[in-house]
Amino acid sequence: LAQAVLVQTLEAPSMDEMPFLSSDRANGYVPVATVDEDRATTQTKCRAQQKQSSWSDLGLEVIRNKRFQGAMALLITLNALVIGFETDMPHWPIWNEVENTFLFIFSLEFLLRICCVGPREYFRYTNQDFSWNTIDFIIVGVGLFDFASVEILSFRKKGNGFATLFRIIRLLRILRIFRIVRFLKQLYMLALGLALATSAICWVSVLMTFILYVCAIILVRTVGRTAVGTPGHEVIVDRFNTIPQAMLTLFELMAEPDL
């Protein structure tokens, strides 16, 4: 055993035979030069991330600026006016260029939001602006498709079917008017209140349907089963013979009591 240990000791290379390794490297530590390189790489990545985050923060500040939002609201209003003038005066040759200018500006605004927020965050379902982001994406996408089909592919000249289709697509530009609600808080609050009121009206309609259904059952089982020869038998049977007919009669009486 002593001879084997002596042979292994003699065969093992000494530290003098490994000048490129320090004592720390021999003990399992990383050389100082490698640590400095890793530190420099980490600092470079941190600086790149800080630079990217600074650009994103600057872009978000621009988007959230009231002047920027007011300018976009003004552009949407002007675009709506242009669409109205184009409808009344379609023979003017400048409408196509004006519309492409608006499309270019809205596309830049859409790309700015995408770059600042990030595609994943922009289209994340739990994002509070998911609905508006989806509407912006659809509107800009429809405009770019119309631009590509008319200016690049020239599909407008290939028959009545394509012409009708692209007239409908161009008609969807009117949806840009609804984007103004995003930039004007007063209109947003009004639209939100209208949506909440609509939801309440729907539940009221459901409640009234249940009430009319219960009343119709009672009337069909009582009034609708009158004997032949009873005064007004034909009218009663015609109005309260079945549940749907009784519900319709009650709804007409509720809407117009003098019926």
C-alpha positions in Angstrom: 0.0 0.0 0.0 2.8 2.4 0.8 4.5 1.6 -2.5 1.2 2.4 -4.4 0.8 5.7 -2.6 4.4 6.6 -3.4 3.9 5.7 -7.1 0.8 7.9 -7.4 2.6 10.8 -5.7 5.5 10.5 -8.1 3.2 10.3 -11.1 0.9 13.3 -10.1 2.0 16.6 -11.7 3.3 19.2 -9.4 2.2 22.9 -9.3 5.5 23.8 -10.9 4.6 21.7 -14.0 1.3 23.7 -14.2 2.3 27.3 -14.4 -0.9 28.4 -16.0 -2.8 27.4 -12.9 -2.7 29.2 -9.6 -3.1 27.7 -6.2 -6.8 28.9 -6.2 -7.5 27.1 -9.4 -5.9 23.9 -8.1 -8.2 24.2 -5.0 -11.3 24.5 -7.3 -11.6 28.3 -7.5 -12.1 30.3 -10.6 -9.2 32.5 -11.7 -9.4 36.3 -11.1 -9.4 37.0 -14.8 -12.4 34.9 -15.4 -14.3 36.6 -12.6 -13.5 40.0 -14.1 -14.7 38.9 -17.5 -18.0 37.6 -16.1 -18.4 40.8 -14.1 -17.8 42.9 -17.3 -20.3 40.8 -19.2 -22.9 41.3 -16.5 -22.4 45.0 -16.4 -22.7 45.2 -20.1 -26.0 43.3 -20.0 -27.3 45.5 -17.2 -26.4 48.6 -19.1 -28.2 47.3 -22.2 -31.3 46.5 -20.1 -31.2 49.9 -18.4 -30.9 51.6 -21.8 -33.9 49.6 -23.2 -36.0 50.3 -20.1 -35.2 54.0 -20.3 -36.4 54.0 -23.9 -39.5 52.1 -22.9 -40.2 54.5 -20.0 -39.7 57.5 -22.3 -42.2 56.0 -24.8 -44.7 55.3 -22.1 -44.4 58.9 -20.9 -45.1 60.1 -24.4 -48.1 57.9 -24.8 -49.6 58.9 -21.4 -48.9 62.6 -22.0 -52.1 64.6 -22.2 -50.8 66.5 -25.2 -50.2 63.3 -27.1 -53.6 62.0 -26.3 -55.2 65.3 -27.3 -53.4 65.2 -30.6 -54.5 61.7 -31.3 -58.1 62.6 -30.4 -57.9 65.6 -32.8 -56.6 63.3 -35.6 -59.4 60.8 -35.0 -61.9 63.7 -35.2 -60.3 65.0 -38.4 -60.3 61.5 -39.9 -64.0 61.2 -39.2 -64.7 64.6 -40.9 -62.6 63.4 -43.9 -64.7 60.2 -44.2 -67.9 62.3 -44.1 -66.6 64.7 -46.8 -65.4 61.7 -48.9 -68.9 60.2 -48.7 -70.5 63.4 -50.0 -67.7 64.3 -52.5 -66.2 61.0 -53.7 -65.0 62.6 -57.0 -62.1 64.5 -55.4 -58.8 62.8 -56.2 -57.1 63.7 -52.9 -59.0 61.4 -50.6 -56.9 58.4 -51.1 -53.7 60.2 -50.2 -55.3 61.8 -47.1 -56.6 58.5 -45.9 -53.1 56.9 -46.3 -51.6 59.7 -44.3 -54.0 59.1 -41.4 -53.3 55.3 -41.7 -49.6 56.0 -41.5 -50.0 58.1 -38.4 -52.2 55.5 -36.7 -49.8 52.7 -37.6 -46.9 54.6 -36.0 -48.9 55.1 -32.9 -49.8 51.4 -32.8 -46.2 50.4 -33.3 -45.1 52.8 -30.5 -47.4 51.2 -28.1 -46.2 47.7 -29.1 -42.6 48.6 -28.7 -43.0 50.3 -25.3 -45.3 47.8 -23.7 -44.2 44.7 -25.5 -46.3 42.3 -27.7 -46.9 39.8 -24.9 -48.1 42.5 -22.4 -50.0 44.4 -25.1 -52.1 41.3 -26.0 -52.3 39.8 -22.5 -55.9 39.0 -21.6 -55.6 40.3 -18.0 -54.3 43.7 -19.2 -56.8 46.4 -18.3 -56.4 47.9 -21.8 -56.9 44.5 -23.6 -60.2 45.5 -25.2 -58.9 48.8 -26.5 -55.7 47.2 -27.7 -57.7 44.6 -29.6 -59.8 47.3 -31.2 -56.7 49.2 -32.2 -55.2 46.1 -33.7 -58.3 45.3 -35.7 -58.7 48.8 -37.0 -55.1 49.2 -38.0 -55.0 45.8 -39.5 -58.1 46.4 -41.6 -56.6 49.7 -42.8 -53.3 48.1 -43.8 -55.1 45.3 -45.6 -57.1 47.8 -47.5 -54.0 49.7 -48.4 -52.2 46.6 -49.5 -55.1 45.4 -51.6 -55.7 48.8 -53.4 -52.2 50.3 -53.7 -50.1 47.1 -54.1 -52.3 44.3 -55.4 -54.9 46.4 -57.2 -57.8 44.1 -56.4 -60.3 46.8 -56.9 -60.3 46.4 -60.6 -60.9 42.7 -60.7 -64.7 42.5 -60.7 -67.8 43.5 -58.9 -67.4 40.9 -56.1 -64.0 42.2 -55.1 -65.2 45.8 -55.5 -68.1 45.2 -53.1 -65.9 43.4 -50.6 -63.4 46.2 -50.5 -66.1 48.8 -50.2 -67.3 47.1 -47.1 -63.7 46.9 -45.8 -63.2 50.6 -46.4 -66.5 51.3 -44.7 -65.0 49.8 -41.5 -62.7 52.8 -41.3 -65.6 54.5 -39.6 -64.8 52.4 -36.5 -61.8 54.7 -35.9 -64.3 57.2 -34.5 -64.8 55.0 -31.5 -61.1 55.2 -30.6 -61.7 58.8 -29.5 -63.4 57.4 -26.4 -60.0 56.0 -25.3 -58.4 59.5 -25.3 -61.2 61.5 -23.7 -62.0 60.5 -20.2 -65.4 62.2 -20.2 -66.6 60.2 -23.1 -65.1 57.1 -21.6 -67.0 57.6 -18.4 -70.2 58.2 -20.4 -69.7 55.1 -22.5 -68.9 53.0 -19.4 -72.1 54.3 -17.7 -74.1 53.4 -20.8 -72.6 49.9 -20.9 -73.5 49.4 -17.2 -77.0 50.7 -17.8 -77.4 48.3 -20.7 -76.4 45.4 -18.5 -79.0 46.5 -15.9 -81.7 46.8 -18.6 -80.9 43.2 -19.7 -81.4 41.9 -16.2 -84.7 43.8 -16.0 -85.8 42.2 -19.2 -84.9 38.8 -17.8 -86.9 39.5 -14.6 -89.9 40.8 -16.7 -89.8 37.6 -18.8 -90.1 35.5 -15.7 -93.0 37.6 -14.4 -94.8 37.4 -17.8 -94.2 33.7 -17.9 -95.8 33.1 -14.5 -98.7 35.4 -15.3 -99.3 33.7 -18.6 -99.5 30.3 -17.0 -102.1 31.5 -14.5 -104.2 33.2 -17.2 -104.1 30.3 -19.6 -105.2 27.9 -16.9 -108.0 30.2 -15.7 -109.2 32.7 -18.3 -108.1 30.7 -21.4 -110.1 27.6 -20.3 -113.5 29.4 -20.3 -116.6 27.5 -21.5 -118.1 28.0 -25.0 -120.8 30.7 -25.0 -119.0 32.9 -22.4 -119.1 36.6 -23.4 -115.9 37.3 -25.2 -115.0 33.7 -25.5 -113.4 34.0 -29.0 -111.2 36.9 -28.0 -110.1 35.3 -24.8 -109.3 32.0 -26.5 -107.5 33.8 -29.3 -105.4 35.9 -26.8 -104.8 33.4 -24.0 -104.9 30.0 -25.6 -101.2 29.2 -25.3 -98.3 30.4 -23.1 -96.5 32.3 -25.9 -99.7 34.0 -27.1 -100.6 34.9 -23.5 -97.0 36.3 -22.9 -97.3 38.3 -26.1 -100.7 39.7 -25.1 -99.4 40.7 -21.7 -96.3 42.4 -23.2 -98.6 44.4 -25.6 -100.8 45.5 -22.7 -97.7 46.5 -20.7 -96.3 48.5 -23.6 -99.7 50.0 -24.6 -102.3 49.8 -21.8 -105.1 51.2 -24.1 -104.8 48.3 -26.5 
